[in-house]
């Protein structure tokens, strides 16, 4: 049986370096967006919406419609930049993980290289196309909702899903322990100092992200004093009566800040957790001294923990806390660049550890994770083409209608439009959460699948842990999606059970990592 190792092929090297470069680009775009666009854009949305409310008493329906069209442009500008930032990071994560898995694949080196080239080209085009949606718009497009940039994003997303599916097939053929044997460094060795630091930090951050997300969702569902629909109802009612709406807009601004800051903190906890786990994979191939690898690992863990805390601190300290969060973001980028340079410098391959056949617990997590990634990629294409744009347009129309109906003196029609807006908004959030959580959990399963054999537990315990993680990673997002329809009650039960199982399993995995003594 031939021994294979990570980064000994052009395909693996292309995927690893291209993936980390995409993560760096996505994180840099996110920091620049936060500094130069986000707050200014949010202020314009609030000012324009306030102006629309001021036109309700006079019945200036045409002006109100124009103002909501302006708001739609601001929202699209913000949304496409956030999506470009997120997609660049996620496809980068997938690229690095596919690189680590290349020695297990049964495809020939030529096929692997073609798949890698296709993946990296499409992975670069996808966020670029998403970024261009706001600027290209519908110019020259034969479609009602889609411009050419949207079409490029959808096509590249479909190709990426197909490539990952082909990689899954190659891994299935090669990962059964009969066709290929891989070195122990291909499967993550979580006992070295930097890898252990990054792996333990990432796993604990995932636990924190799940607990925070569960608490935040429960508060939104049961603890909020007032809903967005109630706030909007107060705005249109007071505007129609000629009363001041400044207090109502103050409440609405606080509500939007609460939602935005908490969502950003939750997303950054999860993203930084994945970053730590991904970098734990490549530590054996970073050509830096052990002391510098440990320093960069420590900086990454500290920055990853403090970044979301600083985002939350924006409630009290505003842009000062946001600036500190940006500093930690740039520190994480600096550590990532240092490790990328260490990978570029690496030219040799160390096969001295011998061979390791992929175990059943590795297969359970890796194959389940890749299957979830494939599903979320194809769902993203389907959702963007058949549902997302239509839902967003419907939300915009419903919100604008609530103001124009109030301006026409039809408050009942205005309230009905607000109820429609709330329903569409809930549907949109649940579907986006399903898409995002399926992908996030798929990546998490792959990462843990590459390290599960290093946990300080017996084989049977590792297998049960792997099976529990795979099952709960499926139940949680499915439960989220079910909450959009008539099975909402069952969906809440499934989502809660999935969350509990994932949190408990991650805590057990963290204990398993820490039970193994670190070695140099």
C-alpha positions in Angstrom: 0.0 0.0 0.0 1.4 3.3 -1.0 1.8 6.0 1.6 0.3 9.4 0.8 0.7 12.7 2.6 -0.9 16.1 2.8 0.6 18.8 0.4 2.6 16.3 -1.6 0.5 16.9 -4.7 -0.2 20.1 -6.6 -3.9 19.7 -6.0 -3.6 19.7 -2.2 -1.2 22.6 -2.3 -3.4 24.6 -4.6 -6.5 24.0 -2.4 -4.6 24.7 0.9 -2.9 27.9 -0.2 -5.9 29.1 -2.2 -8.3 28.4 0.7 -6.2 30.2 3.2 -5.8 33.2 0.8 -9.6 33.3 0.4 -10.1 33.3 4.2 -7.6 36.2 4.5 -9.4 38.1 1.8 -12.8 37.5 3.4 -11.7 38.6 6.8 -10.0 41.7 5.4 -13.2 42.6 3.5 -15.2 42.2 6.7 -12.9 44.5 8.6 -12.9 47.2 5.9 -16.7 46.9 5.5 -17.1 47.4 9.3 -14.9 50.4 9.3 -16.0 52.2 6.1 -19.5 51.0 5.2 -21.6 49.3 7.9 -22.4 52.1 10.4 -22.7 54.8 7.7 -25.1 52.6 5.7 -27.2 51.8 8.8 -27.5 55.5 9.6 -28.7 56.3 6.0 -31.4 53.6 6.3 -32.7 55.0 9.6 -32.7 58.6 8.2 -34.5 57.6 5.0 -37.1 55.6 6.9 -37.7 58.5 9.3 -38.2 60.7 6.2 -40.8 58.3 4.9 -42.7 58.4 8.2 -42.7 62.2 8.0 -44.4 62.0 4.6 -47.3 59.9 5.9 -49.4 62.7 7.4 -49.3 64.6 4.1 -50.2 61.6 2.0 -47.1 61.9 -0.2 -47.3 58.3 -1.5 -44.9 58.8 -4.4 -42.3 60.2 -2.2 -42.6 57.4 0.3 -42.3 54.8 -2.5 -39.1 56.5 -3.7 -37.7 56.6 -0.2 -38.3 52.9 0.2 -36.6 52.2 -3.1 -33.6 54.1 -1.7 -33.7 52.0 1.5 -33.8 48.9 -0.7 -30.5 50.0 -2.4 -28.9 50.6 1.0 -30.0 47.1 2.2 -28.7 45.5 -1.0 -25.4 47.3 -0.6 -25.0 46.0 3.0 -26.4 42.5 2.3 -24.2 41.7 -0.7 -21.0 42.9 1.0 -21.8 40.8 4.1 -22.6 37.8 1.8 -19.3 38.3 -0.2 -17.4 38.4 3.1 -19.1 35.3 4.4 -18.9 33.2 1.2 -15.2 34.0 0.7 -14.4 32.7 4.2 -16.6 29.6 4.0 -15.3 28.4 0.6 -11.8 29.0 1.9 -12.5 26.8 4.8 -13.8 24.1 2.5 -10.8 24.4 0.3 -8.3 23.8 3.1 -10.3 20.8 4.4 -10.4 19.3 0.9 -6.7 19.8 0.7 -6.1 17.8 3.9 -8.4 15.0 2.6 -6.6 14.7 -0.8 -4.4 11.7 0.2 -7.5 9.7 1.0 -9.2 10.3 -2.4 -9.2 7.5 -4.9 -9.1 9.9 -7.9 -5.9 10.1 -10.0 -3.5 13.0 -9.5 -4.7 14.5 -12.9 -8.4 14.4 -11.8 -7.5 15.8 -8.4 -5.7 18.7 -10.0 -8.6 19.5 -12.4 -11.1 19.4 -9.5 -8.8 21.6 -7.4 -8.4 24.2 -10.2 -12.1 24.2 -10.8 -12.9 24.6 -7.2 -10.4 27.5 -6.6 -11.5 29.4 -9.8 -15.2 29.1 -8.8 -14.4 29.9 -5.1 -12.8 33.2 -6.2 -15.6 34.0 -8.7 -18.5 33.4 -6.2 -17.8 36.2 -3.7 -16.7 38.5 -6.5 -20.0 37.9 -8.3 -22.0 38.4 -5.0 -20.1 41.6 -4.4 -21.0 42.8 -7.9 -24.7 42.3 -7.5 -25.4 45.7 -6.0 -23.3 47.5 -8.7 -24.4 45.6 -11.8 -28.1 45.2 -10.8 -30.5 44.1 -13.5 -28.8 45.9 -16.4 -29.3 43.9 -19.6 -30.8 40.9 -17.7 -33.8 39.0 -19.2 -34.9 38.0 -15.7 -37.2 39.9 -13.3 -35.2 39.3 -10.1 -31.7 38.3 -11.3 -28.9 40.3 -12.9 -26.0 38.8 -14.6 -23.8 39.0 -11.5 -26.5 36.9 -9.6 -26.5 34.4 -12.4 -22.7 34.0 -12.2 -22.9 33.5 -8.4 -25.6 30.8 -8.9 -23.7 29.0 -11.6 -20.4 29.0 -9.6 -22.2 27.9 -6.5 -23.7 25.0 -8.4 -20.2 24.0 -9.8 -18.7 24.2 -6.3 -21.4 21.9 -5.0 -20.7 19.5 -7.9 -16.9 19.5 -7.2 -17.4 18.8 -3.5 -19.8 16.0 -4.4 -17.2 14.5 -6.7 -14.6 14.9 -3.9 -17.0 13.0 -1.6 -17.3 10.2 -4.1 -13.5 10.0 -4.4 -13.2 9.9 -0.6 -15.8 7.2 -0.3 -13.9 5.0 -2.8 -10.5 5.7 -1.2 -11.4 6.0 2.5 -12.6 2.5 3.2 -9.2 1.3 4.4 -8.7 -1.0 1.5 -7.7 1.3 -1.4 -5.5 3.9 0.4 -3.5 4.4 3.5 -2.6 7.8 4.7 0.0 9.1 7.0 -0.7 10.0 10.6 -0.1 13.6 9.8 -2.9 13.6 7.3 -5.3 12.8 10.1 -4.8 15.7 12.5 -2.4 15.1 15.4 -3.9 17.1 18.2 -1.2 16.3 20.6 1.4 18.9 19.4 1.4 22.2 21.3 0.0 24.6 18.6 -2.5 22.1 17.2 -3.7 21.2 20.7 -4.1 24.9 21.6 -6.0 25.7 18.3 -8.1 22.5 18.5 -9.2 23.0 22.1 -9.8 26.7 21.6 -11.9 26.1 18.5 -14.0 23.3 20.0 -14.7 25.4 23.1 -15.7 28.4 21.0 -18.1 26.2 19.1 -19.7 25.2 22.4 -19.9 28.9 23.3 -21.5 29.7 20.0 -24.2 27.1 20.4 -25.0 28.2 23.9 -25.1 31.8 22.9 -27.2 31.1 19.8 -29.7 29.1 21.8 -30.0 31.7 24.5 -30.3 34.5 21.9 -33.0 32.6 19.9 -34.9 31.8 23.1 -34.8 35.5 24.2 -36.1 36.6 20.8 -38.9 34.1 20.9 -40.0 34.5 24.5 -38.2 37.4 26.3 -38.5 40.5 24.0 -40.7 43.2 25.4 -41.8 44.3 22.0 -41.6 42.8 18.5 -40.5 44.5 15.3 -44.1 44.4 14.0 -45.4 46.2 17.1 -42.7 48.9 16.7 -43.7 49.4 13.1 -47.4 49.5 14.0 -46.6 52.3 16.5 -44.6 54.2 13.9 -47.4 54.1 11.2 -50.1 54.8 13.7 -48.5 57.9 15.2 -47.3 59.1 11.8 -50.9 58.8 10.4 -52.2 60.7 13.4 -49.6 63.5 13.0 -47.9 62.6 16.3 -44.2 62.6 16.8 -42.4 59.4 15.8 -39.0 60.2 17.2 -39.5 58.0 20.3 -40.7 55.2 18.1 -37.7 55.4 15.9 -35.5 55.5 18.9 -37.0 52.2 20.0 -36.7 50.8 16.4 -33.1 51.8 16.2 -32.4 50.1 19.6 -34.2 47.0 18.4 -32.2 46.9 15.1 -28.9 47.5 17.0 -29.8 44.6 19.4 -30.5 42.2 16.5 -27.5 43.3 14.5 -24.9 43.3 17.2 -26.0 39.9 18.7 -26.2 38.3 15.2 -22.7 39.6 14.4 -21.3 38.4 17.7 -22.8 34.9 17.2 -21.6 34.7 13.6 -18.1 35.7 14.6 -17.9 33.2 17.4 -18.7 30.4 15.0 -16.4 31.7 12.2 -13.4 32.2 14.5 -14.0 28.7 15.9 -13.8 27.2 12.5 -10.7 29.3 11.7 -8.9 27.8 14.8 -9.9 24.3 13.8 -8.8 24.7 10.2 -5.4 26.1 11.2 -5.0 23.2 13.7 -5.0 20.9 10.6 -2.1 22.5 8.9 0.3 23.1 11.8 2.6 20.1 10.9 3.2 21.8 7.5 3.8 25.4 8.7 7.5 26.0 8.2 8.0 28.2 11.3 9.8 27.4 14.5 7.8 25.6 17.2 8.0 28.7 19.5 6.6 31.0 16.8 3.8 28.6 15.8 2.8 28.5 19.5 2.9 32.3 19.7 0.7 32.7 16.6 -1.7 30.0 17.9 -2.0 31.9 21.3 -2.6 35.2 19.5 -5.3 33.5 17.3 -7.1 32.0 20.3 -7.1 35.2 22.3 -8.2 37.3 19.3 -10.9 34.8 18.4 -12.3 34.9 21.9 -12.1 38.7 22.4 -13.4 39.7 19.0 -17.1 38.7 19.6 -16.9 40.1 23.1 -15.8 43.5 21.8 -18.7 43.4 19.2 -21.1 42.9 22.1 -19.5 45.8 24.0 -20.7 48.1 21.2 -24.0 48.3 23.1 -22.3 50.4 25.7 -19.1 51.8 24.1 -20.2 52.1 20.5 -17.6 52.6 17.9 -14.8 52.5 20.4 -15.6 48.9 21.1 -16.0 48.3 17.4 -12.5 49.7 16.8 -11.0 47.4 19.4 -12.9 44.5 17.7 -11.3 45.5 14.4 -7.9 45.5 16.0 -8.4 41.9 17.1 -9.7 41.1 13.6 -6.5 42.4 12.1 -4.4 40.5 14.7 -6.1 37.3 13.6 -5.4 38.2 9.9 -1.7 38.8 10.8 -1.5 35.4 12.4 -3.2 33.8 9.4 -0.8 35.5 7.0 2.1 34.3 9.0 0.9 30.7 8.8 0.2 31.1 5.1 3.8 32.2 4.5 4.9 29.2 6.6 3.0 26.9 4.3 4.4 28.6 1.2 7.9 28.0 2.5 7.3 24.3 3.1 8.7 22.2 0.4 9.5 18.9 2.0 7.1 16.1 3.1 7.7 14.2 6.3 6.4 10.6 6.1 8.4 9.3 9.0 5.4 8.6 11.1 4.3 5.7 8.9 0.8 4.9 7.7 -2.6 5.1 9.3 -5.8 3.7 7.8 -8.9 6.0 8.3 -10.9 4.7 11.1 -14.7 4.3 11.2 -15.2 7.3 13.5 -13.2 9.4 11.0 -15.3 8.1 8.1 -18.6 8.8 10.0 -17.7 12.5 10.6 -15.9 13.3 7.4 -18.4 11.7 5.1 -21.4 13.2 7.0 -19.7 16.6 7.0 -19.0 16.6 3.3 -22.6 15.4 2.6 -23.9 18.4 4.7 -21.6 20.8 2.7 -22.9 19.4 -0.6 -26.5 19.8 0.6 -26.0 23.4 1.8 -24.3 24.4 -1.5 -27.1 23.0 -3.7 -29.7 24.4 -1.3 -28.0 27.8 -1.5 -28.2 27.8 -5.3 -31.9 26.7 -5.2 -32.8 29.2 -2.6 -31.0 32.1 -4.3 -32.7 31.3 -7.6 -36.2 30.3 -6.6 -36.9 32.0 -3.2 -34.4 34.5 -1.7 -34.8 37.4 -4.1 -38.6 36.9 -4.3 -38.9 36.9 -0.5 -36.7 40.0 -0.1 -38.7 41.9 -2.7 -41.9 40.8 -0.9 -40.6 42.1 2.4 -39.7 45.4 0.8 -43.1 45.7 -0.8 -44.9 44.8 2.4 -42.9 47.4 4.5 -43.4 50.1 1.9 -47.1 49.3 1.6 -47.5 49.7 5.4 -46.4 53.3 5.0 -48.3 54.1 1.8 -51.5 52.6 3.2 -51.1 54.7 6.3 -50.6 57.7 4.1 -53.8 56.9 2.3 -55.7 56.7 5.6 -56.1 52.9 5.5 -54.6 51.8 8.8 -56.2 48.3 8.6 -54.4 47.8 5.3 -51.2 49.2 6.9 -51.4 46.7 9.8 -52.1 43.8 7.4 -48.9 44.8 5.4 -46.9 44.8 8.6 -48.2 41.3 9.5 -47.2 40.1 6.1 -43.7 41.7 6.5 -43.3 39.9 9.8 -44.2 36.5 8.3 -41.9 36.9 5.4 -39.1 38.2 7.6 -39.4 35.1 9.9 -39.5 32.8 6.9 -36.4 34.5 5.4 -34.4 34.3 8.7 -35.2 30.6 9.3 -34.3 29.6 5.7 -31.0 31.6 5.9 -30.2 30.0 9.3 -30.9 26.5 7.9 -28.5 27.2 5.0 -25.8 28.7 7.3 -26.1 26.1 10.0 -26.0 23.2 7.6 -22.8 24.5 6.1 -21.2 25.4 9.5 -22.0 22.0 11.0 -20.8 20.2 7.9 -17.4 22.0 8.2 -17.3 21.3 11.9 -17.9 17.6 11.4 -15.1 17.4 8.8 -12.7 19.1 11.1 -13.5 16.9 14.1 -13.4 13.9 11.8 -9.8 14.7 11.1 -9.0 14.7 14.8 -11.4 12.3 16.5 -8.8 9.5 16.6 -6.6 11.8 18.7 -9.2 12.1 21.5 -8.2 10.4 24.8 -11.1 7.9 24.7 -11.5 4.2 23.8 -12.5 3.3 20.3 -16.1 2.5 21.2 -16.5 5.9 22.9 -15.1 7.7 19.9 -17.5 5.9 17.5 -20.5 6.8 19.7 -19.4 10.4 19.9 -19.0 10.6 16.1 -22.4 9.1 15.5 -24.1 11.5 18.0 -22.4 14.5 16.4 -23.4 13.5 12.9 -27.1 12.8 14.0 -27.4 16.1 15.9 -25.8 18.1 13.1 -28.6 16.9 10.9 -31.4 17.3 13.4 -30.6 20.9 14.4 -30.9 22.7 11.0 -33.8 20.6 9.9 -35.6 21.6 13.1 -34.8 25.3 12.3 -36.3 24.9 8.7 -39.5 23.1 10.0 -40.2 26.2 12.1 -41.3 28.1 9.0 -44.3 25.8 8.4 -47.2 23.9 10.1 -44.7 21.7 11.9 -43.2 24.6 13.9 -43.7 22.9 17.2 -41.9 19.7 16.1 -39.2 21.9 14.6 -38.5 23.6 17.9 -38.2 20.2 19.6 -35.8 18.9 17.0 -33.7 22.1 17.1 -33.5 22.0 20.9 -32.6 18.3 20.9 -30.0 18.9 18.3 -28.5 21.8 20.1 -28.3 19.9 23.4 -26.7 16.9 21.7 -24.1 19.1 19.9 -23.2 21.1 23.0 -22.8 18.0 25.1 -20.8 16.2 22.4 -18.5 19.2 21.8 -17.8 19.4 25.5 -16.9 15.7 25.6 -14.6 16.2 22.6 -12.9 19.1 24.4 -12.3 16.9 27.4 -10.9 14.2 25.0 -8.4 16.7 23.5 -7.2 18.0 26.9 -6.8 14.4 28.2 -4.1 13.7 25.7 -0.8 15.1 27.0 0.8 17.8 24.8 4.1 16.9 23.1 6.7 19.1 21.3 
